[in-house]
C-alpha cells in the first residue's frame, strides 16, 4: 500500500506538473497574471527625464524627400479639418449587413476620396491616441485605470494635467501656431473636463467645450451636435489666416448605444451608434463639399484608435479581432486631393502628423517625431510599423497577403521614450 501511494504520487507529478505549466503558459491564469504584471509595471513606472533621450530623436527636418506630387498630382491644401471618430476600425464602414451598409456615407467615401488602406492605430485608447497622433509619439499613461488611484489622465486633477503635459513634446498645433495658423479643437466634455484640459495642453489656440456646442450635460456631446458645432466653427473662419480644426466625436464609444437614430429594429447597439455617427458625418461631408472651403481645405476622417474587440463586436461585424489593434480608416477629401487608393502597407497613425505637415508643405521645424510622412521616400522609421499600448507591444507584419498585428516582446526604445513623454 505504501509503495503504491508513493508510486502514485510520482506518476501524478509526472502528469500534473506539465499540465500545470502548460496551463500557466497558455491559459487564462497566464493572461491574468500577465495583465496584473503589466498593470504593476505601468503603475510603478517613474519617469526619469533625460535630455539625451530627447536629443536622440531631435530633427530639424520633418519631411526629407516627399513623393507627394507624383502620387497626388497638384493639390491646393491651405487649411485642414481632421475628424477623429471614437473607436472605429476600418472593417466597420466596409461592413455590409445583407444589402445594407451600416455606415453607407463613410463607405461611399472609401471609393470617392483619397483612401489610405492597411493603416493601423499605433496606440490606444483615446488619451494616448489623440496626443500620440498629434505629436507622432507614444506615451505610457492611459486615460483610466480600474483601481481609482488617480493615475490615469482622466482621473487626474486639472492642475496636475497642466503641470505634466503643458510644456511637453513638440505637437502639430504648436508648429502650426508658429507658422501663422489659427488652431482649434472641439471636445466632447465640459470646459472643466479632463479631456478639455488635456487637449489644451497640446497647444491649440482655442478649445471648444461641450457647453460651447450647446450641450450642458456631464454626458458626452452627441454626434449630431458635434458635427453641427464643427460646421459652425469652420464657417466662422476668416480668410486672413489658414486654419487647422480638429474634433473628437464620442458617440461610438465602447459600451454606448445611440440615443438618437437607430439602425433598422434598433436591437444592436453597435449598429445603432455607428449608423447614427454615419448619418451626421454624411451630413457634414455634404455641407463641406458645397462650402466655399472645399477647394483649398483638406478634410481628413480617421479614428482615435481601433474598436475595442469585445465578443459582441466580433459577432456583430463577423470578425475575430483579438487585440486593441486593427486597421483604421484614413480618408482625405477636398483641397484638390485625387480619388485614389493608397496602400500604407501596415504603417500606423504615428505617421499622421508628418504626413499632414508634408501636405501643407511644412518641411522644416525642430521636432522629435517618431514617424515619417507616408509620402516620404527617404525617411524610414523603425516605429512606423510598431504599436505600443502601455507595456503591450505589437509589430504590423504581412502574412499571406494580409497585414496583421503580431504580439511581440518589449520594445526598449519605446520604454525609454516613455521617460520623456510620460
Secondary structure by P-SEA (a helix, b strand, c coil): caaaaaaaaaaaaacaaaaaaaaaaccaaaaaaaaaaaaaaaaaccccccaaaaaaacccccccccccccccccccccbbbbbbcccccccccccccccccccaaaaaaaaccccccccccccccaaaaaaaaacccccccccccccccccccccccaaaaaaccccccccaaaaaaaaccbbbbbbccccccaaaaaaaaaccccccccccccccccccccaaaaaaaaaaaaaaccccccbbbbbbbcccccccccccccccccccaaaaaaaaaaaaaaaaaaaaaaccccccbbbbbbbcccccccaaaaaaacccccccccbbbbbbbcccccbbbbbcccccccaaaaaaaaaacccccccccccccccccccccccccbbbcccbbbbbbbcccbbbbbbbcccaaaaaaccccc
